[in-house]
Amino acid sequence: MTMIRRLLLVLLCLLLAAPAIARDEREARTDRGRPLRESVREVERDTGGEVLRAERVPQGGRDVNRIKVITPEGRVRVYRDDARGETKGKRQDKGKSKGKDKDD
């Protein structure tokens, strides 16, 4: 009988711990912020262009998704999206339409 009680106690502990483990995993995903691929899809959809390069870069103490796109008109644009999701929408870099970007 004691063996069955021990087994039931172990199962009860596992069942009680499961929600806490799941919450920790959700919080870890949230800390990483918005996935780069999600930002890429949104920029592709909004611009109708082709993504040339996408990367996550540090800027001002936070991570920013940086997406370089060639538009249907043939112009290269660079968009930055706050990876933490604290700002809505994309911000196009200004002053990069002439000359070469450091990625070129």
PyMOL commands that place a pseudoatom at each C-alpha (Angstrom):
pseudoatom trace, name=CA, resn=MET, resi=1, chain=A, elem=C, hetatm=0, pos=[0.000, 0.000, 0.000]
pseudoatom trace, name=CA, resn=THR, resi=2, chain=A, elem=C, hetatm=0, pos=[2.821, 2.434, 0.740]
pseudoatom trace, name=CA, resn=MET, resi=3, chain=A, elem=C, hetatm=0, pos=[4.186, 1.942, -2.768]
pseudoatom trace, name=CA, resn=ILE, resi=4, chain=A, elem=C, hetatm=0, pos=[0.860, 3.038, -4.268]
pseudoatom trace, name=CA, resn=ARG, resi=5, chain=A, elem=C, hetatm=0, pos=[0.746, 6.089, -1.987]
pseudoatom trace, name=CA, resn=ARG, resi=6, chain=A, elem=C, hetatm=0, pos=[4.253, 7.102, -3.031]
pseudoatom trace, name=CA, resn=LEU, resi=7, chain=A, elem=C, hetatm=0, pos=[3.348, 6.738, -6.679]
pseudoatom trace, name=CA, resn=LEU, resi=8, chain=A, elem=C, hetatm=0, pos=[0.196, 8.818, -6.198]
pseudoatom trace, name=CA, resn=LEU, resi=9, chain=A, elem=C, hetatm=0, pos=[2.185, 11.476, -4.338]
pseudoatom trace, name=CA, resn=VAL, resi=10, chain=A, elem=C, hetatm=0, pos=[4.731, 11.695, -7.172]
pseudoatom trace, name=CA, resn=LEU, resi=11, chain=A, elem=C, hetatm=0, pos=[1.955, 11.967, -9.762]
pseudoatom trace, name=CA, resn=LEU, resi=12, chain=A, elem=C, hetatm=0, pos=[0.236, 14.678, -7.736]
pseudoatom trace, name=CA, resn=CYS, resi=13, chain=A, elem=C, hetatm=0, pos=[3.476, 16.672, -7.506]
pseudoatom trace, name=CA, resn=LEU, resi=14, chain=A, elem=C, hetatm=0, pos=[3.999, 16.414, -11.260]
pseudoatom trace, name=CA, resn=LEU, resi=15, chain=A, elem=C, hetatm=0, pos=[0.461, 17.560, -11.971]
pseudoatom trace, name=CA, resn=LEU, resi=16, chain=A, elem=C, hetatm=0, pos=[0.848, 20.550, -9.665]
pseudoatom trace, name=CA, resn=ALA, resi=17, chain=A, elem=C, hetatm=0, pos=[4.199, 21.530, -11.194]
pseudoatom trace, name=CA, resn=ALA, resi=18, chain=A, elem=C, hetatm=0, pos=[3.048, 21.392, -14.845]
pseudoatom trace, name=CA, resn=PRO, resi=19, chain=A, elem=C, hetatm=0, pos=[1.318, 24.827, -14.949]
pseudoatom trace, name=CA, resn=ALA, resi=20, chain=A, elem=C, hetatm=0, pos=[4.363, 26.518, -13.402]
pseudoatom trace, name=CA, resn=ILE, resi=21, chain=A, elem=C, hetatm=0, pos=[6.677, 24.930, -15.962]
pseudoatom trace, name=CA, resn=ALA, resi=22, chain=A, elem=C, hetatm=0, pos=[4.400, 25.984, -18.829]
pseudoatom trace, name=CA, resn=ARG, resi=23, chain=A, elem=C, hetatm=0, pos=[4.229, 29.552, -17.484]
pseudoatom trace, name=CA, resn=ASP, resi=24, chain=A, elem=C, hetatm=0, pos=[8.039, 29.741, -17.316]
pseudoatom trace, name=CA, resn=GLU, resi=25, chain=A, elem=C, hetatm=0, pos=[8.277, 28.647, -20.955]
pseudoatom trace, name=CA, resn=ARG, resi=26, chain=A, elem=C, hetatm=0, pos=[5.708, 31.279, -22.032]
pseudoatom trace, name=CA, resn=GLU, resi=27, chain=A, elem=C, hetatm=0, pos=[7.584, 33.991, -20.137]
pseudoatom trace, name=CA, resn=ALA, resi=28, chain=A, elem=C, hetatm=0, pos=[10.869, 32.958, -21.761]
pseudoatom trace, name=CA, resn=ARG, resi=29, chain=A, elem=C, hetatm=0, pos=[9.253, 33.264, -25.204]
pseudoatom trace, name=CA, resn=THR, resi=30, chain=A, elem=C, hetatm=0, pos=[7.882, 36.688, -24.306]
pseudoatom trace, name=CA, resn=ASP, resi=31, chain=A, elem=C, hetatm=0, pos=[11.322, 37.883, -23.162]
pseudoatom trace, name=CA, resn=ARG, resi=32, chain=A, elem=C, hetatm=0, pos=[12.745, 37.155, -26.593]
pseudoatom trace, name=CA, resn=GLY, resi=33, chain=A, elem=C, hetatm=0, pos=[10.097, 39.387, -28.089]
pseudoatom trace, name=CA, resn=ARG, resi=34, chain=A, elem=C, hetatm=0, pos=[8.562, 39.280, -31.524]
pseudoatom trace, name=CA, resn=PRO, resi=35, chain=A, elem=C, hetatm=0, pos=[10.070, 36.627, -33.804]
pseudoatom trace, name=CA, resn=LEU, resi=36, chain=A, elem=C, hetatm=0, pos=[12.106, 37.914, -36.737]
pseudoatom trace, name=CA, resn=ARG, resi=37, chain=A, elem=C, hetatm=0, pos=[10.121, 35.801, -39.210]
pseudoatom trace, name=CA, resn=GLU, resi=38, chain=A, elem=C, hetatm=0, pos=[6.901, 37.497, -38.065]
pseudoatom trace, name=CA, resn=SER, resi=39, chain=A, elem=C, hetatm=0, pos=[8.392, 40.933, -38.763]
pseudoatom trace, name=CA, resn=VAL, resi=40, chain=A, elem=C, hetatm=0, pos=[9.632, 39.718, -42.160]
pseudoatom trace, name=CA, resn=ARG, resi=41, chain=A, elem=C, hetatm=0, pos=[6.186, 38.448, -43.155]
pseudoatom trace, name=CA, resn=GLU, resi=42, chain=A, elem=C, hetatm=0, pos=[4.564, 41.722, -42.140]
pseudoatom trace, name=CA, resn=VAL, resi=43, chain=A, elem=C, hetatm=0, pos=[7.070, 43.834, -44.114]
pseudoatom trace, name=CA, resn=GLU, resi=44, chain=A, elem=C, hetatm=0, pos=[6.645, 41.597, -47.175]
pseudoatom trace, name=CA, resn=ARG, resi=45, chain=A, elem=C, hetatm=0, pos=[2.875, 41.912, -46.931]
pseudoatom trace, name=CA, resn=ASP, resi=46, chain=A, elem=C, hetatm=0, pos=[2.934, 45.689, -46.349]
pseudoatom trace, name=CA, resn=THR, resi=47, chain=A, elem=C, hetatm=0, pos=[5.455, 46.551, -49.078]
pseudoatom trace, name=CA, resn=GLY, resi=48, chain=A, elem=C, hetatm=0, pos=[4.851, 43.825, -51.653]
pseudoatom trace, name=CA, resn=GLY, resi=49, chain=A, elem=C, hetatm=0, pos=[8.629, 43.681, -51.974]
pseudoatom trace, name=CA, resn=GLU, resi=50, chain=A, elem=C, hetatm=0, pos=[11.281, 40.998, -51.639]
pseudoatom trace, name=CA, resn=VAL, resi=51, chain=A, elem=C, hetatm=0, pos=[13.332, 40.736, -48.453]
pseudoatom trace, name=CA, resn=LEU, resi=52, chain=A, elem=C, hetatm=0, pos=[17.051, 40.988, -49.143]
pseudoatom trace, name=CA, resn=ARG, resi=53, chain=A, elem=C, hetatm=0, pos=[18.235, 40.613, -45.557]
pseudoatom trace, name=CA, resn=ALA, resi=54, chain=A, elem=C, hetatm=0, pos=[16.728, 40.316, -42.105]
pseudoatom trace, name=CA, resn=GLU, resi=55, chain=A, elem=C, hetatm=0, pos=[18.510, 40.369, -38.770]
pseudoatom trace, name=CA, resn=ARG, resi=56, chain=A, elem=C, hetatm=0, pos=[18.022, 41.204, -35.127]
pseudoatom trace, name=CA, resn=VAL, resi=57, chain=A, elem=C, hetatm=0, pos=[20.340, 43.981, -33.975]
pseudoatom trace, name=CA, resn=PRO, resi=58, chain=A, elem=C, hetatm=0, pos=[20.833, 45.771, -30.651]
pseudoatom trace, name=CA, resn=GLN, resi=59, chain=A, elem=C, hetatm=0, pos=[19.824, 49.420, -30.692]
pseudoatom trace, name=CA, resn=GLY, resi=60, chain=A, elem=C, hetatm=0, pos=[19.412, 51.739, -27.736]
pseudoatom trace, name=CA, resn=GLY, resi=61, chain=A, elem=C, hetatm=0, pos=[19.514, 48.938, -25.182]
pseudoatom trace, name=CA, resn=ARG, resi=62, chain=A, elem=C, hetatm=0, pos=[16.895, 46.759, -26.883]
pseudoatom trace, name=CA, resn=ASP, resi=63, chain=A, elem=C, hetatm=0, pos=[16.705, 44.348, -29.791]
pseudoatom trace, name=CA, resn=VAL, resi=64, chain=A, elem=C, hetatm=0, pos=[15.340, 45.588, -33.103]
pseudoatom trace, name=CA, resn=ASN, resi=65, chain=A, elem=C, hetatm=0, pos=[14.356, 43.484, -36.114]
pseudoatom trace, name=CA, resn=ARG, resi=66, chain=A, elem=C, hetatm=0, pos=[16.029, 45.085, -39.153]
pseudoatom trace, name=CA, resn=ILE, resi=67, chain=A, elem=C, hetatm=0, pos=[14.608, 44.112, -42.542]
pseudoatom trace, name=CA, resn=LYS, resi=68, chain=A, elem=C, hetatm=0, pos=[16.067, 45.222, -45.883]
pseudoatom trace, name=CA, resn=VAL, resi=69, chain=A, elem=C, hetatm=0, pos=[13.577, 45.051, -48.769]
pseudoatom trace, name=CA, resn=ILE, resi=70, chain=A, elem=C, hetatm=0, pos=[13.634, 45.757, -52.485]
pseudoatom trace, name=CA, resn=THR, resi=71, chain=A, elem=C, hetatm=0, pos=[10.279, 47.259, -53.412]
pseudoatom trace, name=CA, resn=PRO, resi=72, chain=A, elem=C, hetatm=0, pos=[8.355, 46.447, -56.608]
pseudoatom trace, name=CA, resn=GLU, resi=73, chain=A, elem=C, hetatm=0, pos=[9.572, 49.845, -57.895]
pseudoatom trace, name=CA, resn=GLY, resi=74, chain=A, elem=C, hetatm=0, pos=[13.189, 48.665, -57.508]
pseudoatom trace, name=CA, resn=ARG, resi=75, chain=A, elem=C, hetatm=0, pos=[14.095, 50.805, -54.486]
pseudoatom trace, name=CA, resn=VAL, resi=76, chain=A, elem=C, hetatm=0, pos=[15.884, 49.361, -51.477]
pseudoatom trace, name=CA, resn=ARG, resi=77, chain=A, elem=C, hetatm=0, pos=[14.307, 50.212, -48.138]
pseudoatom trace, name=CA, resn=VAL, resi=78, chain=A, elem=C, hetatm=0, pos=[15.357, 49.292, -44.606]
pseudoatom trace, name=CA, resn=TYR, resi=79, chain=A, elem=C, hetatm=0, pos=[12.680, 48.855, -41.950]
pseudoatom trace, name=CA, resn=ARG, resi=80, chain=A, elem=C, hetatm=0, pos=[13.156, 48.501, -38.222]
pseudoatom trace, name=CA, resn=ASP, resi=81, chain=A, elem=C, hetatm=0, pos=[10.621, 46.820, -35.975]
pseudoatom trace, name=CA, resn=ASP, resi=82, chain=A, elem=C, hetatm=0, pos=[10.888, 46.855, -32.181]
pseudoatom trace, name=CA, resn=ALA, resi=83, chain=A, elem=C, hetatm=0, pos=[11.388, 43.169, -31.365]
pseudoatom trace, name=CA, resn=ARG, resi=84, chain=A, elem=C, hetatm=0, pos=[9.747, 43.614, -27.953]
pseudoatom trace, name=CA, resn=GLY, resi=85, chain=A, elem=C, hetatm=0, pos=[6.517, 44.640, -29.634]
pseudoatom trace, name=CA, resn=GLU, resi=86, chain=A, elem=C, hetatm=0, pos=[6.315, 47.842, -27.574]
pseudoatom trace, name=CA, resn=THR, resi=87, chain=A, elem=C, hetatm=0, pos=[5.722, 49.985, -30.649]
pseudoatom trace, name=CA, resn=LYS, resi=88, chain=A, elem=C, hetatm=0, pos=[3.222, 49.330, -33.389]
pseudoatom trace, name=CA, resn=GLY, resi=89, chain=A, elem=C, hetatm=0, pos=[4.149, 49.420, -37.046]
pseudoatom trace, name=CA, resn=LYS, resi=90, chain=A, elem=C, hetatm=0, pos=[7.416, 49.744, -38.864]
pseudoatom trace, name=CA, resn=ARG, resi=91, chain=A, elem=C, hetatm=0, pos=[9.842, 52.592, -39.023]
pseudoatom trace, name=CA, resn=GLN, resi=92, chain=A, elem=C, hetatm=0, pos=[11.662, 53.089, -42.265]
pseudoatom trace, name=CA, resn=ASP, resi=93, chain=A, elem=C, hetatm=0, pos=[15.255, 54.241, -41.925]
pseudoatom trace, name=CA, resn=LYS, resi=94, chain=A, elem=C, hetatm=0, pos=[15.710, 57.736, -43.291]
pseudoatom trace, name=CA, resn=GLY, resi=95, chain=A, elem=C, hetatm=0, pos=[18.624, 58.935, -45.370]
pseudoatom trace, name=CA, resn=LYS, resi=96, chain=A, elem=C, hetatm=0, pos=[19.642, 55.564, -46.747]
pseudoatom trace, name=CA, resn=SER, resi=97, chain=A, elem=C, hetatm=0, pos=[18.215, 55.861, -50.239]
pseudoatom trace, name=CA, resn=LYS, resi=98, chain=A, elem=C, hetatm=0, pos=[21.496, 57.177, -51.662]
pseudoatom trace, name=CA, resn=GLY, resi=99, chain=A, elem=C, hetatm=0, pos=[24.817, 55.410, -51.515]
pseudoatom trace, name=CA, resn=LYS, resi=100, chain=A, elem=C, hetatm=0, pos=[25.508, 51.998, -50.126]
pseudoatom trace, name=CA, resn=ASP, resi=101, chain=A, elem=C, hetatm=0, pos=[24.328, 50.580, -46.849]
pseudoatom trace, name=CA, resn=LYS, resi=102, chain=A, elem=C, hetatm=0, pos=[26.889, 48.819, -44.688]
pseudoatom trace, name=CA, resn=ASP, resi=103, chain=A, elem=C, hetatm=0, pos=[25.303, 45.480, -45.711]
pseudoatom trace, name=CA, resn=ASP, resi=104, chain=A, elem=C, hetatm=0, pos=[25.769, 46.007, -49.469]
for i in range(1, 104): cmd.bond("trace and resi %d" % i, "trace and resi %d" % (i + 1))
show_as sticks, trace
zoom trace
